[in-house]
């Protein structure tokens, strides 16, 4: 499926999920980042978040160091984030600023597993290569 089509379908799925759960959230509603990213991006990779980068190439998904809308941003394991993290790029704001939609990052309302939309992420790498 072409990337713009996949991004559009992913956005529509995310909107449907978020809309259907609005006002009906319960203590049982909880997402992990990997299944959420898989659902809204359409990228069919499995395993811990940190493994997605290596698996993408062998599964013929394009990889790169310049984010695009609909792409999955893969975070390396670090500190308490021992399994890494994945988030879907909502939009590119500038070369070093993007917004992502992801799950299970922040504690919201005293619980983890929540979905956050359009969270700003800044590339602070010295060479601007995300």
Z-matrix of the N, CA and C atoms (Angstrom, degrees):
N
C 1 1.445
C 2 1.527 1 108.18
N 3 1.325 2 119.51 1 132.45
C 4 1.464 3 121.23 2 179.15
C 5 1.527 4 110.97 3 -59.06
N 6 1.326 5 116.11 4 147.92
C 7 1.461 6 121.72 5 -175.66
C 8 1.530 7 113.37 6 -56.27
N 9 1.359 8 121.04 7 -46.01
C 10 1.468 9 119.17 8 179.25
C 11 1.524 10 112.28 9 -61.33
N 12 1.333 11 116.83 10 -37.26
C 13 1.464 12 120.27 11 178.49
C 14 1.514 13 110.38 12 -66.65
N 15 1.341 14 116.44 13 -43.67
C 16 1.465 15 120.82 14 178.89
C 17 1.524 16 110.05 15 -62.54
N 18 1.330 17 116.71 16 -41.15
C 19 1.470 18 120.29 17 179.74
C 20 1.526 19 110.58 18 -63.96
N 21 1.334 20 116.53 19 -42.42
C 22 1.454 21 120.38 20 179.20
C 23 1.522 22 110.93 21 -64.01
N 24 1.326 23 116.77 22 -47.06
C 25 1.461 24 119.89 23 178.67
C 26 1.521 25 111.20 24 -62.18
N 27 1.321 26 116.45 25 -40.47
C 28 1.466 27 119.78 26 177.78
C 29 1.513 28 111.73 27 -62.29
N 30 1.335 29 115.94 28 -42.73
C 31 1.467 30 120.23 29 178.70
C 32 1.518 31 110.98 30 -63.62
N 33 1.327 32 116.68 31 -41.31
C 34 1.459 33 119.77 32 178.79
C 35 1.517 34 111.44 33 -65.10
N 36 1.340 35 117.25 34 -40.98
C 37 1.469 36 120.71 35 177.18
C 38 1.522 37 110.87 36 -62.68
N 39 1.334 38 116.04 37 -43.85
C 40 1.460 39 119.94 38 179.61
C 41 1.522 40 110.58 39 -61.99
N 42 1.334 41 115.82 40 -43.55
C 43 1.462 42 119.80 41 179.33
C 44 1.526 43 110.44 42 -61.83
N 45 1.328 44 116.67 43 -41.82
C 46 1.463 45 120.59 44 179.95
C 47 1.524 46 111.07 45 -63.51
N 48 1.326 47 116.66 46 -43.68
C 49 1.460 48 120.71 47 179.72
C 50 1.519 49 110.36 48 -64.41
N 51 1.331 50 115.97 49 -47.41
C 52 1.458 51 119.32 50 -178.08
C 53 1.521 52 111.07 51 -66.00
N 54 1.339 53 117.42 52 -39.72
C 55 1.452 54 121.37 53 179.18
C 56 1.532 55 110.60 54 -65.75
N 57 1.324 56 116.32 55 -44.56
C 58 1.461 57 119.18 56 -176.72
C 59 1.517 58 112.28 57 -68.18
N 60 1.330 59 117.27 58 -25.13
C 61 1.460 60 118.81 59 -179.55
C 62 1.525 61 112.59 60 -94.81
N 63 1.322 62 117.99 61 -9.57
C 64 1.462 63 121.09 62 -179.45
C 65 1.520 64 109.71 63 -63.53
N 66 1.301 65 115.60 64 126.79
C 67 1.448 66 121.10 65 178.25
C 68 1.526 67 113.87 66 77.86
N 69 1.330 68 116.81 67 -8.04
C 70 1.454 69 119.61 68 -178.71
C 71 1.520 70 110.92 69 -118.80
N 72 1.326 71 116.71 70 15.71
C 73 1.461 72 120.06 71 -178.22
C 74 1.522 73 110.06 72 -67.05
N 75 1.304 74 114.90 73 142.83
C 76 1.454 75 119.79 74 176.26
C 77 1.521 76 108.04 75 -132.62
N 78 1.307 77 116.68 76 174.10
C 79 1.459 78 120.62 77 179.90
C 80 1.519 79 111.42 78 -61.76
N 81 1.326 80 117.71 79 -21.07
C 82 1.463 81 121.38 80 -179.55
C 83 1.533 82 112.07 81 -79.58
N 84 1.355 83 118.37 82 -18.43
C 85 1.461 84 121.10 83 179.96
C 86 1.513 85 109.37 84 -71.69
N 87 1.323 86 115.47 85 117.10
C 88 1.450 87 119.68 86 -179.67
C 89 1.520 88 108.57 87 -157.96
N 90 1.330 89 116.58 88 134.91
C 91 1.458 90 122.60 89 179.43
C 92 1.510 91 110.17 90 -119.18
N 93 1.315 92 115.93 91 146.24
C 94 1.456 93 122.70 92 165.59
C 95 1.526 94 105.74 93 -97.97
N 96 1.330 95 117.39 94 156.32
C 97 1.462 96 120.17 95 -175.41
C 98 1.525 97 112.65 96 -64.95
N 99 1.328 98 118.70 97 -38.53
C 100 1.469 99 121.43 98 -174.72
C 101 1.527 100 112.59 99 -65.82
N 102 1.338 101 120.25 100 -54.92
C 103 1.464 102 117.75 101 179.61
C 104 1.529 103 112.65 102 -62.93
N 105 1.330 104 117.07 103 -33.12
C 106 1.455 105 119.83 104 178.62
C 107 1.530 106 110.35 105 -66.20
N 108 1.333 107 117.54 106 -47.32
C 109 1.470 108 120.86 107 179.02
C 110 1.519 109 110.85 108 -62.55
N 111 1.314 110 117.11 109 -39.85
C 112 1.469 111 121.07 110 178.79
C 113 1.524 112 110.02 111 -61.86
N 114 1.321 113 116.61 112 -43.07
C 115 1.454 114 120.97 113 -177.67
C 116 1.532 115 111.89 114 -65.76
N 117 1.322 116 117.88 115 -47.12
C 118 1.462 117 118.00 116 -173.79
C 119 1.522 118 113.10 117 -84.95
N 120 1.333 119 118.54 118 -19.16
C 121 1.466 120 119.66 119 179.63
C 122 1.526 121 112.40 120 -94.57
N 123 1.324 122 116.84 121 -23.93
C 124 1.454 123 120.25 122 -175.29
C 125 1.519 124 112.85 123 80.51
N 126 1.327 125 117.52 124 1.04
C 127 1.460 126 121.33 125 179.62
C 128 1.523 127 108.22 126 -80.83
N 129 1.303 128 115.40 127 121.42
C 130 1.461 129 121.03 128 -174.00
C 131 1.527 130 111.60 129 -96.22
N 132 1.331 131 115.02 130 69.93
C 133 1.459 132 121.93 131 173.91
C 134 1.523 133 108.07 132 -114.04
N 135 1.320 134 115.38 133 150.64
C 136 1.463 135 120.82 134 -177.68
C 137 1.520 136 108.45 135 -131.16
N 138 1.308 137 116.25 136 159.49
C 139 1.461 138 121.58 137 -179.31
C 140 1.508 139 110.68 138 110.52
N 141 1.326 140 115.31 139 176.97
C 142 1.456 141 120.96 140 -179.46
C 143 1.530 142 110.57 141 -58.24
N 144 1.322 143 115.98 142 151.89
C 145 1.464 144 121.61 143 -176.23
C 146 1.526 145 112.25 144 -53.12
N 147 1.320 146 118.30 145 -44.71
C 148 1.461 147 120.76 146 -174.93
C 149 1.526 148 112.48 147 -62.96
N 150 1.342 149 118.36 148 -20.77
C 151 1.462 150 121.42 149 -178.16
C 152 1.525 151 113.23 150 -81.68
N 153 1.323 152 118.20 151 -12.30
C 154 1.462 153 121.32 152 -174.88
C 155 1.525 154 112.39 153 -62.33
N 156 1.305 155 118.77 154 -37.47
C 157 1.468 156 120.65 155 -177.72
C 158 1.525 157 110.10 156 -59.97
N 159 1.321 158 117.47 157 -51.37
C 160 1.460 159 121.23 158 -179.93
C 161 1.516 160 112.92 159 -66.30
N 162 1.315 161 116.98 160 -36.41
C 163 1.456 162 120.63 161 -178.71
C 164 1.527 163 112.41 162 -73.24
N 165 1.323 164 117.47 163 -27.29
C 166 1.469 165 120.98 164 -177.03
C 167 1.524 166 111.52 165 -59.76
N 168 1.320 167 117.28 166 -46.25
C 169 1.469 168 120.59 167 -178.65
C 170 1.519 169 111.77 168 -62.87
N 171 1.329 170 116.30 169 -45.54
C 172 1.467 171 118.71 170 -178.12
C 173 1.524 172 111.63 171 -69.93
N 174 1.338 173 118.07 172 -18.70
C 175 1.467 174 121.68 173 178.00
C 176 1.535 175 111.01 174 -97.73
N 177 1.335 176 116.52 175 10.16
C 178 1.463 177 122.85 176 178.67
C 179 1.523 178 114.87 177 66.18
N 180 1.330 179 117.32 178 27.12
C 181 1.461 180 120.71 179 170.42
C 182 1.522 181 106.93 180 -91.21
N 183 1.326 182 117.86 181 138.64
C 184 1.462 183 119.06 182 179.45
C 185 1.529 184 111.21 183 -68.87
N 186 1.313 185 116.34 184 145.86
C 187 1.461 186 121.64 185 174.82
C 188 1.517 187 107.83 186 -125.16
N 189 1.308 188 116.90 187 159.74
C 190 1.453 189 120.15 188 178.80
C 191 1.504 190 110.98 189 -176.59
N 192 1.310 191 114.64 190 178.76
C 193 1.459 192 121.22 191 -176.92
C 194 1.521 193 112.20 192 -113.74
N 195 1.323 194 117.09 193 18.38
C 196 1.459 195 123.56 194 175.34
C 197 1.523 196 107.53 195 -128.39
N 198 1.324 197 117.99 196 108.93
C 199 1.463 198 120.33 197 -176.99
C 200 1.534 199 112.17 198 -64.67
N 201 1.320 200 115.48 199 148.89
C 202 1.451 201 122.89 200 173.72
C 203 1.526 202 107.85 201 -134.34
N 204 1.314 203 116.72 202 156.51
C 205 1.450 204 120.93 203 178.61
C 206 1.518 205 111.25 204 -56.92
N 207 1.324 206 117.33 205 133.15
C 208 1.457 207 122.66 206 -179.94
C 209 1.515 208 114.05 207 90.19
N 210 1.336 209 116.95 208 -13.05
C 211 1.469 210 120.51 209 179.07
C 212 1.524 211 110.07 210 -73.81
N 213 1.310 212 115.64 211 159.13
C 214 1.461 213 120.84 212 176.25
C 215 1.519 214 108.37 213 -100.49
N 216 1.316 215 116.33 214 126.31
C 217 1.458 216 123.38 215 176.64
C 218 1.522 217 106.76 216 -92.48
N 219 1.341 218 116.84 217 124.28
C 220 1.464 219 122.13 218 -177.24
C 221 1.529 220 108.66 219 -106.75
N 222 1.321 221 116.32 220 124.38
C 223 1.458 222 122.31 221 177.87
C 224 1.531 223 108.95 222 -98.78
N 225 1.313 224 116.91 223 137.04
C 226 1.465 225 121.96 224 176.48
C 227 1.528 226 109.74 225 -71.55
N 228 1.334 227 116.86 226 155.67
C 229 1.466 228 119.14 227 173.40
C 230 1.529 229 109.81 228 -62.46
N 231 1.299 230 115.43 229 138.90
C 232 1.461 231 120.41 230 179.02
C 233 1.523 232 108.87 231 -163.14
N 234 1.308 233 116.90 232 131.01
C 235 1.461 234 121.71 233 177.51
C 236 1.515 235 112.11 234 54.94
N 237 1.334 236 115.51 235 -128.85
C 238 1.464 237 120.83 236 -179.36
C 239 1.526 238 111.86 237 -70.35
N 240 1.315 239 117.04 238 -14.15
C 241 1.464 240 122.23 239 179.53
C 242 1.530 241 107.99 240 -89.75
N 243 1.320 242 116.79 241 61.47
C 244 1.467 243 121.71 242 -170.18
C 245 1.523 244 114.50 243 -71.11
N 246 1.332 245 118.58 244 -17.31
C 247 1.462 246 121.53 245 177.77
C 248 1.528 247 112.05 246 -105.80
N 249 1.333 248 116.33 247 8.11
C 250 1.455 249 120.18 248 -176.64
C 251 1.518 250 110.72 249 78.18
N 252 1.316 251 115.80 250 -164.61
C 253 1.464 252 121.50 251 -179.74
C 254 1.519 253 107.68 252 -160.27
N 255 1.311 254 117.25 253 149.03
C 256 1.457 255 122.00 254 172.39
C 257 1.522 256 108.96 255 -127.35
N 258 1.328 257 114.59 256 144.77
C 259 1.458 258 122.40 257 178.59
C 260 1.521 259 107.64 258 -143.18
N 261 1.308 260 117.07 259 151.58
C 262 1.458 261 121.56 260 -179.99
C 263 1.523 262 108.61 261 -100.22
N 264 1.332 263 115.90 262 130.79
C 265 1.467 264 121.49 263 -179.18
C 266 1.530 265 108.77 264 -70.14
N 267 1.327 266 115.99 265 118.11
C 268 1.465 267 121.84 266 177.00
C 269 1.521 268 110.33 267 -78.99
N 270 1.338 269 114.75 268 -44.74
C 271 1.459 270 119.33 269 178.37
C 272 1.517 271 110.45 270 -163.33
N 273 1.323 272 114.96 271 153.63
C 274 1.454 273 121.89 272 174.23
C 275 1.522 274 106.36 273 -95.73
N 276 1.341 275 116.87 274 123.04
C 277 1.460 276 121.75 275 -179.04
C 278 1.525 277 109.71 276 -92.05
N 279 1.341 278 116.41 277 -50.86
C 280 1.466 279 122.91 278 174.40
C 281 1.524 280 106.90 279 -142.28
N 282 1.322 281 117.16 280 -176.80
C 283 1.466 282 120.04 281 178.38
C 284 1.520 283 112.61 282 -60.34
N 285 1.317 284 117.58 283 -26.19
C 286 1.462 285 121.06 284 -177.11
C 287 1.526 286 113.87 285 -118.73
N 288 1.304 287 117.95 286 5.69
C 289 1.467 288 121.20 287 -179.40
C 290 1.527 289 108.61 288 -131.93
N 291 1.333 290 115.27 289 126.43
C 292 1.457 291 121.51 290 175.68
C 293 1.519 292 108.56 291 -131.67
N 294 1.302 293 115.48 292 170.35
C 295 1.453 294 121.08 293 170.22
C 296 1.524 295 107.44 294 -121.53
N 297 1.322 296 115.68 295 142.15
C 298 1.459 297 121.27 296 -179.40
C 299 1.524 298 110.40 297 -126.72
N 300 1.314 299 114.24 298 156.68
C 301 1.456 300 122.34 299 170.27
C 302 1.520 301 105.48 300 -117.23
N 303 1.332 302 116.25 301 130.16
C 304 1.458 303 119.66 302 -175.55
C 305 1.515 304 110.87 303 -155.78
N 306 1.322 305 114.65 304 172.93
C 307 1.464 306 120.88 305 -178.78
C 308 1.521 307 110.16 306 -127.74
N 309 1.319 308 114.78 307 152.98
C 310 1.460 309 123.83 308 171.97
C 311 1.526 310 113.45 309 63.22
N 312 1.308 311 116.77 310 42.67
C 313 1.462 312 120.50 311 177.09
C 314 1.520 313 109.94 312 -106.89
N 315 1.309 314 117.05 313 -59.78
C 316 1.465 315 122.15 314 -176.56
C 317 1.521 316 111.12 315 -95.79
N 318 1.314 317 114.86 316 155.62
C 319 1.459 318 120.43 317 169.80
C 320 1.527 319 105.83 318 -86.25
N 321 1.318 320 115.85 319 118.05
C 322 1.468 321 121.30 320 -178.41
C 323 1.519 322 107.41 321 -122.55
N 324 1.317 323 116.05 322 126.93
C 325 1.465 324 119.08 323 -179.01
C 326 1.511 325 112.62 324 61.01
N 327 1.337 326 116.57 325 28.74
C 328 1.446 327 121.28 326 178.43
C 329 1.524 328 115.03 327 81.40
N 330 1.348 329 117.49 328 4.92
C 331 1.460 330 119.70 329 -179.58
C 332 1.521 331 111.71 330 -132.26
N 333 1.323 332 114.29 331 152.73
C 334 1.462 333 121.76 332 173.47
C 335 1.521 334 108.35 333 -91.42
N 336 1.316 335 116.65 334 176.24
C 337 1.455 336 120.91 335 175.74
C 338 1.516 337 114.62 336 88.06
N 339 1.311 338 116.21 337 7.40
C 340 1.458 339 120.10 338 -178.95
C 341 1.529 340 111.29 339 -82.42
N 342 1.321 341 116.75 340 158.18
C 343 1.463 342 123.49 341 176.00
C 344 1.515 343 108.13 342 -97.46
N 345 1.338 344 115.36 343 134.52
C 346 1.465 345 121.42 344 175.62
C 347 1.522 346 108.01 345 -121.19
N 348 1.321 347 116.56 346 133.21
C 349 1.453 348 121.92 347 -179.60
C 350 1.524 349 110.98 348 -105.05
N 351 1.329 350 115.45 349 143.17
C 352 1.467 351 123.08 350 171.82
C 353 1.522 352 113.88 351 52.06
N 354 1.327 353 115.38 352 50.06
C 355 1.463 354 122.16 353 176.78
C 356 1.527 355 107.78 354 -83.98
N 357 1.314 356 116.96 355 131.19
C 358 1.463 357 121.43 356 -178.61
C 359 1.519 358 111.00 357 -75.80
N 360 1.341 359 115.88 358 131.87
C 361 1.462 360 123.37 359 177.96
C 362 1.525 361 106.71 360 -126.45
N 363 1.340 362 116.23 361 133.28
C 364 1.461 363 122.07 362 -178.37
C 365 1.538 364 109.96 363 -115.18
N 366 1.320 365 116.35 364 130.17
C 367 1.462 366 121.54 365 175.57
C 368 1.524 367 107.64 366 -79.44
N 369 1.327 368 116.41 367 116.48
C 370 1.464 369 121.03 368 178.68
C 371 1.528 370 111.89 369 -109.04
N 372 1.342 371 116.29 370 11.61
C 373 1.463 372 119.08 371 179.48
C 374 1.523 373 109.94 372 -66.56
N 375 1.334 374 118.27 373 145.55
C 376 1.465 375 121.29 374 -177.79
C 377 1.531 376 113.04 375 -57.82
N 378 1.331 377 118.03 376 -35.22
C 379 1.463 378 120.16 377 -176.44
C 380 1.526 379 113.54 378 -100.91
N 381 1.325 380 118.16 379 6.32
C 382 1.447 381 120.74 380 177.71
C 383 1.503 382 113.52 381 64.08
N 384 1.332 383 117.22 382 37.90
C 385 1.466 384 120.38 383 -175.95
C 386 1.526 385 113.66 384 -112.83
N 387 1.287 386 116.79 385 20.13
C 388 1.457 387 122.30 386 177.29
C 389 1.504 388 110.92 387 51.17
